[in-house]
Amino acid sequence: MSTFLLEVGTEELPADFVDSAIAQWQSKIPQTLDEYFLTPEGIEIYGTPRRLAVIIKQLPQKQPDREEEVKGPPAKAAFKDGEPTKAALGFARKQGVELDNLFLRDTDKGEFVFVQKQISGRPATEILTELIPQWIFGLEGRRFMRWANGDLKFPRPIRWLVTLLDDVVLPVELDNNAEAIKSGRISSGHRILSPKPVEIPQATDYQSCLRNAYVEVNSETRRETIKSQVESAAKELGGYTPLYPELWEEVTNLVEWPTAVVGKFSSEFLNLPQEVVTTEMVSHQRYFPVFKTEAATELIPYFITIGNGDPAKSEIIATGNERVIRARLADGQFFYKTDIDSPLESYLPQLEKVTFQEDLGSVRQKVGRIEKIANQITDQLRQHSPNLISPEAITQIQRAALLCKADLVTQMVYEFPELQGVMGQKYAVASGESEQVATAIFEHYLPKGAGDALPKTLTGQVVALADRLDTLVSIFGLGMLPTGSSDPFALRRAANGIINITWNANLPINLQQLLQDIAADFVAAYPDNNSPIESLQEFFLQRIRTLLQEENKIDYDLVNAVLGEDDPEYQNRALIDVLDVRDRALFLQSIRNNGTLDKIYETVNRSARLAKQGDLDTKELQPTTVVTPEYFQKSCEQAFYDALVELVPKIKASQEERDYQKLVEALEEIAPTVSTFFDGDQSVLVMDPDPNIRTNRLNLLGLLRNHARVLADFGAIVKS
């Protein structure tokens, strides 16, 4: 058993690529080693801005010898009249065996020739030499580049290569035309603290050799060092610093030997909105801001940055960063003072000069569409539940819809685009707008991504829905649908946001009607385009399916049961009542978990399977209109009929109150009666020769199926 080290040394890699490369190697390297029968005891993957490395522990020195069965030509092609053909002879020659070693075996495609081969294991050194270039150049990412005059592509130029099997260099050469990269045992230390070459005697010495050269290759160790240093520095300042996850991750991959450096800025900038200061620090300068307390509501005039230089020169580093942050915050202060001199509404005309999308006009035109869609949503809410939304709330929604994009043309948001909505809220308050309007301007951008907060106010929820619906209908209307890897307008995120906002706030909207109305308005305004309604419906159904499975943890077959499998009735129902499809899915999952589903599954499914032989409309629920008691031959038919008559009001109450427990309890009650119909002493032959009796019995079963369909399509459910 041996220890193998591979280190790929580069110019400074993008921070996001380091994490991505580590994750890719963690998946790919064990998989390929297993495929080559070289399963090690352990694999450790490391990454810094200047290197990617893997240490493979207890690696077998060679593959095990093994037997392998090889399939050859069909028997009828390999032998004619008992004699081998050219096909058999060629197969034996190719496999290096005698004809006597061939044997025949039946397969699902007929009889074929096989041979059992003895394969000698190859040395690990030979296999690693083949795999190393595959591991390196099999990495995926964005913005790959060529360097020198070569054809090799990597995020940054490769400068050195270390390949050690224990203490022996495994010769590998990466051909880059005139600049070949040959492997060795020489690595590089920290650019500033230890710029000399670092010789690695053997693979197991890798981490210690690099640490002696001020390089911590283990990203988890660097991450924890940064956490400890930042928290300690903040404590010494008498404050608290939250570890912003994305910032923490990024700086971990920007340094090889982290050192926390404390800087200070003028307290005059504390008068700026806190979001301006923290955005400048976190997003632009990669600093950790410092707050008075863990509540993180009040800044103190300090910041913490993570240096990759000489710790002895921290004061010089701090001074340089202080000059940068002062200039940036001074710009922010100027923008804020300039912007706030004008009321937010005064910026609306400037939105005419900002293009939303080339074929869809300006952002001001988009605002007009948002206003109209917001009105359509409020009309639905008012019609569904007059007490849900007051006239005053409608006025606030209209005002928020009008002003929701006004801050896009302010100087502050032009400089700091990530503050859109945030500054709109600030400027709305300064302009004398109501708190509801100001909050909605901020909230209508929520959620910004998976796991983000959702709008809490009704005003924010309605404007958020209107904004996303306009984007989806407009972009779909132009035929610019997202593909597997491309979604430049974040349409999936927009649709997910619509569903999640609706579910979270329990908004009784008819999404189907909204899509139809907005799509009709789009076609009227842009008559050269076709209606996007069908593709939008399919898109939303897929989003609902994904969210139910991934976020609500609903079993896939139960999701199929509430959305239907190519069943327009269920699909329309899901879009008409988005809350109902969620409630039915959650309810189905709950009765599966508590065992109730098993009690009614067989009864409903058996009835549904037979009911397919009839032609009863799936929406029919009234026994008195489709069943004729005069055709009953046995008492079990009358009992089945009477049970269905009693079931009707329970189903109606279940639908009106959206209480599916009542429906399930009713189905449990009827189950014994249905079992007697099928299997009791008085059981019947459903497919009776008499067409009237047969239709009568099929309708009984069809009615039971239809009652169950109020909850779900039980035919899509997989038996537990």
N, C-alpha and C positions, 0 to 999 in steps of 0.2 A: 504494500500500500504506500502511496506517495501523496505529497502535497503539491498542488499545482497553483502557480500565480500567473495571472495575466493582468498587466496594467497597460492601458492605452493613455499616453500622455498627449495633451493638446494645448492649444491656446485657450483662453478663458471661454468656457462653454456658457450658453444661456442658462440661467438658473432653472427655468422650467424643464429644460432638456435633461438636466442631471437627474431629477426625480423620475422623469419618464423613462430614461435609459435604465435606471436601477430596477424599476418595476418590470420593464421588458425582459431584462436579463434574469430576474428572479423567476420568471415564467419560462423563458426559452431555454436557458442553459440546463436546468434539471431535466427538461423534456427531451432535449437532444441527447444528453448523456444516457438516459434510459433507453432511448431508441437504439443506441450503439452498445447496449449491454455493459455500460460502465457506470453503474450506480455508486456514487460516493457516500461517505458518512455524513458530510455536511457541505453546504455551499454558502459563502458569505460574499455579498455584493457591496462595493463601496463606491462613493463618488464625491468629488470636490469640483471646484470650478476648472481645475486643470487636469483632471484624470478620472478615468473609470477603471475599476479594478474588480477582479473576482478571485477569491481563494477557494480552491476545491480541496477538501480534506479527505484523507483515506480513499484516494482514487485508485482503483485496481490498475496494476501495471499492464494488463492485457485483458482482452475480452475472454470470457470462458469459451472453451470448445463446446460446440452445440450441434444438435441435429436440426435440420430444417427440411420440411416437406415442400417440394416444388411441383406445381401443377403444369402439365404439358398439354399436348394436343388432344382433341377428342379421340376416343378409342377407335371409332370407325375410320378416322383419318390416319391413325397410326398403324393399323394392321388391316391387311386385306387377305382373306382366306387363311388367317393364322400366321401370315408372314409380315415382318416389319416393313413399313414403307419408308420413303425418304424422310417423312415427318418424324417417325420414331427414331430413325438413325441420327437425324440432325439434332433432335432433342437430347439424346443420350450423349452425343459428342459435345454439345454445348455445356452440359452439366458435368462432363468429365467422368461418366460412369459407363459400365458395360450394359448391354441390352438386358442381361439377366436381372439387373437391379430395378428395372421398370415394373410397375404393377398398376392394375386397373382399379378404379373405384367409382361408385355411383355418386353423382352430385345432383343438385336440383336442376341442372341443365343437361343431364345425361351422364354417360360413362366417359371418364377421362383417364389419361395416363398420368401417373405420379412417380416421383423418385424421392427416396429419403437420402439426403446428403449429409455427410459429416463435414462440418465447417470448423476450421481451426481459427481460434481467436486472434485478432490482430493486436499489435502492440498499441498501448494508449498513446504513445508519442506520435505514432503515424496518424491516428484518428484526430488527436488534438490539432495537429498541423493543418488538417482539412477544416476543422470546425472553427478555429480562431477567426479567420477572415469572415466566415458566415456570421458569427456572433457580432463582430464589429459592424459590418456593413449591412447586417440585417436589421439594425436599429432604425426605427421610424421617428420622424419628427418634422418640424417645419423649418424652412429657410436653410436647407443644406447648401454647401458651397464646394467649389473646386479650388485648389490652390496650386501654386507653382505652374507647371505646364501639364499637370497630370489630369487623369480622368476620375480619380477617386473623389467621392463626395462624402462629406461629414459636416456637422454643424460648425466646426472650426478645424483648422489644419491640425493634423496629427504630427507630433514632433518626436515622440519616442515610443518604444514598445518594449515591455519587459515580459518575458515568457520563461518562467523557471519551473522545472519539474524537480522538486527538492532543491538541490544545489546546482543542477545542470541546466544550461540555457537550451531551450528547445528552439532550433533555428526556424524562424518564420520571416518571410519578406513580403511586405505590402508594396506591390509594384505601382509606382506613381510616375511612370515614364522616367524622366531624368532624375527625379528625387525619390529613390527607393527608400523605404523605411524598414530597416533590419532590426530584428529583436536582439536583446541583450539583457544585462542585469543592472543597467544604469538608469536610474530614475532622476527626478529633479525635486529639490526641496522648495521651501517657501521663497517666492521671488525676492523678498526683501530681507527676511530674517536668516535665510540659509540658501543663497542663490547657487551654491556649488552643486555639482552632480552628486547623486547619492547612489552608492554601490550597495546592492542587496545581495548578501552572501547566499541566502537560501530563502525559499518561499515562506517559511514560517517566521522569518525575521521582518517581514514586510511592514507591519504596523509599527513595530518599535523603531525600525530604521527611519520611517517617515516622521514619526513623532520627534525623534532626535533632530530632524531637519525642519521642525515647526510646521508639520502638516498633519492634521488630524483627518484621516481618510474616512472614519466612521461618521456618517452624517447624523446618526442618532446621538452620538457623543457630542458633536458640535451643537446640535439642537439643544441639548440639556445644558451645555456650557453657556450658551447664549441666554437661556431662561434664567439660570442662576445669576449670571452677571447683571442682567437687566433688572431683575428683582432686587438684587443687592444694591445696585446704583440708585434705584428709585427710593429704596428705604433710607439710604444715607441722605437723600434730599428731603426726607420727611414726606414723601409722596407715594404714589402707586402708579404702576404702568400696566395696562392690560396687554397681554401678548396677542396682538392681532394675528390670527392663524395664517393668513396669506403672507403677511409681512414676515412673520417668524420663519415660515417655510422658505421664503425667497432669500432672506439674508443668510440662512443656513447654507444655501448653495452658492452664495457670493463670496464666501470667505473660506480660507483653509486653516487659519489659526485665529479664532475670534477674540476680539478685545472690545469690551463696552467702553465707549467714550461719552462723557457727559458734556453737553453744550448748553449755553444760555442764550435767551433772546430777550429783547426789550419788553417790559411789562405793558408798554403802550399797546402792543398787539393783542393783549388779552381783551380789549374792547371789541375786537372783531367777533363775528359769530364763531362759536367754537368749532363748527364743522369746517370753516375755512382754514383754520389753523391746523386741525388734525388731518384734513385732506392733503394739505401742502406737505406736512411731515410724513405721513404714512404712504400716500400714493406717489408723491413726486420725489421725495428725498430719502425715503426708506428710514425714517427716524421713528423711534417710539416716543410719543408724547407722555408727559408726566402730569398726573392729576393729584388733587389734594387728598382724595379718598377713593376707596374702591367703588363708590357710586359712579365715578368717572363723569361727574357733571361740572367740575370746575378745574380748569387748567392752572398750572403754575408755570412760570417762564423758564422751563428747562426742557431738554430733549435728550434722548440717549440714542446714539448711533453705534453700529457694530463695525469696527475697523478691521482691516486685514493687513495693517501695516505694523510698524514697530511700536509696541506698547510704551516704550520710553518717550515717544514723541506724541503722546496722546494730547498734550496741551496744544501743540501746533495743529494737529488734526482737528481738534475742537474749534480752534480759532477760524480755520478755513471753513468749516461747516457753519459756524455762526455768521460769517459774512454772507454765505449763500442764503441761509434762511431769512436773514434780515431783508435782503433784497427781494426775495419772493413774497414775504409777508407785507413789505412796503407796497408792492404792486397790488396785493390783495386789498390792502387798506384803501388805496386810491380807487380801485374798481368799486369797492363797496360804497364809498362816499359818493362817487359819481352816480352809480346806479340808483341809490336810494333818494336822490334829489328829485326823481320823477316818479309819479304814481305808476303802479304795475300796468294798468290798463293802457297807458300811453305807449307801451312797447308793441301793442298789437299790430299797428300798421307795418312795422318793420318785419313782421313774420311773412309778409308778402314777398320779401326778398330772399327768404330761405326756402330752398327746395326740399320737399319731403321725398318725392321720387319724381324722376323726369316726366313720366307720363301721367302723374297724379297731381301735379301742380305744387303749390306752396304749402308751407306749414299752416298758414292762415286759412287756406281752403280745407285742410285737414281739421282744423279747429271747428270750422263750420259743420263739417260732417259729424264730429264728436258731439256737438251741441244737439244735432238732430237725433242721433242715436240715443243720447242720454234721455231725451224727451220720450222716445219710444219705450225705453226701459221703465221710466217712471209711469208712463201710461199703463203698462202691464202690471206694475206693482199696485197701482191704485185700483185697477179693475179687479185684481185678485183679492186684495185686502185693503179696503179704503182707509183703515186705521193705521196701516203700516207706514204710510208716507203722508205728511201734512203739506198744505199749500206752502208753508214757510220753507219746508225742506226742499220742495220742488224749485223754489226760487233760488235757494242756496246751490242746488245742483246745477242749475242753468248758469249761475254766475261762475262757479268753479270750472265748468266745462269751457266757458269763454276764456278764462284766464290761465288755464292749466299749462299752456306752452309759452306764455309771455316771457318767462325768464330766460328762454333760450337765446334771446338777442341781447341780453344784458352783458356787460363787459366781464363780470365775474364768471358767469357760466361759459362764456366764450373761452376764457382762460382755463377754467376748471369744469369741463363738461360733466364730470361725475357729481357735481353739485346741482344738476338740474332737479327741479322739484324742491330741493332743500332751500335754495335761495328764493325760489318762487314763494315758498311759505313765509320766509323772512320779509320779503318785499311786500307781500300781501298784507301782512300785519302792519308794516310801516305805512302802507297806503290807506289804512283804515278799513280794510275788508274784515268781514266777520271771521271769528275763529274757525267756524265750520268750513268756510271757503278756503282759508289759508291751509288748514290741515289737509283738506281734500287735494289741493295742488301738490302737496308732498306725497300723499298716500296713493295718488293715482298711478305712480310708477311702481308700486308694490304689487306682487313680489318681483324682485329683480332677478331672482334665480331660485333654484331648488332649495327648499328649507328656509327661504327668507320670510320675513314677517308679511302678513297680509293686511290690507286696509281694515281699520276698525270701525270707521264711521260710514254710515249709509251713503253720505255724499261722496266720500272717497271711493267707495265700492262701485257706485254707479258710473262715475267718471272713468274709473279704471277699466270697467267692462266696455264702456263706449269706445275708449281709445283703442283697446286691443281688437274689438270687433271691426272697427274701421280698417285697421291695418290688415287683418286677416282677409276680409272681403275684398279690399282694394288690391292687395298683392296677388291673391288667388285669381281675382278677376283679370289680371294681366297675364295669367298663366305662369307666374313665377313660383311654382310649387317647390317646397323644400325637397332635396334629394337625401340619399342616405348619409352623405358626409357634408352636405352644403345646406345651410339655412341662414343666409346673410341677414334676413329680417327677423330672425329669432321667432319664427312663426310657431314652432312647437312650444316654446316657452310662453308665448302669448296665449295659445289655446289652453295650456296647462293652467295658466293664471286665471283665465275665465272660469274654468271648472272649479278650481280650488277656492276662488273667491265666492262663487255661488254656493258651494258646499259649506264652506266655513261660516258664511253669514246666513245660510238657509234662505236664500233669496228665491222666491217662487216665480222665476222667469220661464218663459217659453222660448227656449233657445232656437228651436226650429222656426218659429214665427219671426223672430228677430233676424235670423240669417236670411230668410226669404225676403223680408221687407228691405233689408240693407242691400242685398244682392240686386233686387229690383231697382232700387235707387241708383246703384252703381251702373247698371246697364243703361238706365235712362240718361245718366250723365256722360257715359262713355259708350255710345252705341256701337262702336267698332269691335267691342269685346263681347264674348259669350258669357252667360250667367255662370258663376262659379259654384252654384248651390250644391250640385251633386258631389263635387270634389270636397267641398267644405264639410258636408254632412259626413262623408266617409272619414275625413281627417279628424273631426271631433269625436266620432265613435271610436276611432283608434286611440285617441288621447284618453277618453273615458276608460277604455279597456286597460290601457297601460297604468293609469293612476289607481284603478281599483286593485289591480294585481300587485303593483310595486309599492304603493304608498299605504293602501288599506289592507294589504295582505289577504286578499280574497283569492281562493283557489281558482285556477284557470277555468275549470269546467263550470263553476258557479257563475263566473263572469259571462261565459258563453250562454248560460241559462237565462240571464237577465237581459243580455243584449241580443240573444237569438243568433242562430247560425244561418246567415243569409235569409233572415226573416224580417221583411220590411215592417211588419206590425210592431215587433219589439224595437227595431231600430228607430222608427218614428216616435214610439212611446218614450224611448230614452232621451231623445232630443227635445221632445215637448215638455218633459218633466225630469230635469236633471237630478233633482233631489230624490225623486222616487226611485230612479235606477240605483242610486247609492244606497238608499234605505233597504231596497229589496236584496241587494248583494250582501250588505252587512247582516241582514236578518237570515238569509240562507246560510251564511258562514256560521252564525251563532247556533242555528238548529242542527247543522252538521256537527259542530263541536259538542253539543249536549246530547246527541244521539237521536233527536226527534226526527230528523230527516230520514233516517233509516226506517222508521216506523210507517211512513207514508210512501216511501219511494216505490216499492214494488207494486202497491195498489195503483198508484197514478200511472206508472210507466207501462204496466200491463194494459191498462185501459187505453192509454194513448196509442200504443202500438196497434191494437185492434181497431181503434177509432179511425185510423188511416184508411181502413177499407171502406169507410163511409164517406159522405160528402157534406157533413154538417159544418156550417160556417164556424170558424174558431171564436167568433165574437158572441155566438148564441149562448145564453145562460138560462133561458126560461124553459123548464120541462113541459109546461102546459101547452106550449106552442109547437113542439116538435115530437112529442111522444104521445102515442094513442094507447091508453090503458086497455081498450077493447082487444088489442092484439096480444096481451100478456097471456102466457101459457102456464106459468108457474108463479108461486107466491113470492119467490125471490125477486122477480121482476117488479112486482108491486112494491116490495120493501125498498128496492133500489130507487124506484121512482119517488116514493114518499120521502126517502132520505134526501134526494136531490131537491124536492120542493122545500124542505126545511132548510136546506143549505143556501138557497137563493138570498134570503134576507141577511144571512150572516156574511155572505160574500159582498153584498151591497154595503153593509156596515163596515166591513173590512176595508173596502176601497175608499169610502167616504172619509173614514177616520185614519186611513193609512195605517191600520193596525193589522198586520199580516199574521199576528199570533192567533187572531180569531179564525182566520182562514185555515191555518194549519190544524187548530183544534177541531174544526169542523171536518177536515179531511181525515183526522184520526178517528173521529166518531163514525164516519161512514165506511171506514176500512173493513170492519167485520162483515158488513152487509155486502160489500163488493166481493169479498172472499167467498161468501156463500153463493153468490151469483156465479162465480167461476168454478168453485170446487166443492160446494156442499152437496147434501143428498138431493137437493132440488136444483142443482146446477143446470145451466142451459147451454145449448149449442148456439153460439152467437151467429155463426154463418148458416142459419136455417135456410132450407130450400125455398121457403115461402118468402118472397121479396118484402112483403109488409112486415112480417115478424123480424126478418133480418135487419131491415132499416130501423125498426123500433129499437132493437137491442143495440145496434151500432150508435144510435142517437143517445141512448142512455150512457154509453161509454164516452161518447164525444162530449156530452155535457160535463161529465166528471173531468175529462181532460181540459175543457175550457175553463172550469172553475179553478183548476190548478194553474192554468196559464195566467191567471190574474197575478200570480206570484212569479212564475218562471216557466220556462220550457224544460220540463223534467226530462225530456228525451236527450237533452245536452249534458245532463248530470251523469258523472261516472259513479257507479255503485261503490260504496266504501268497502 
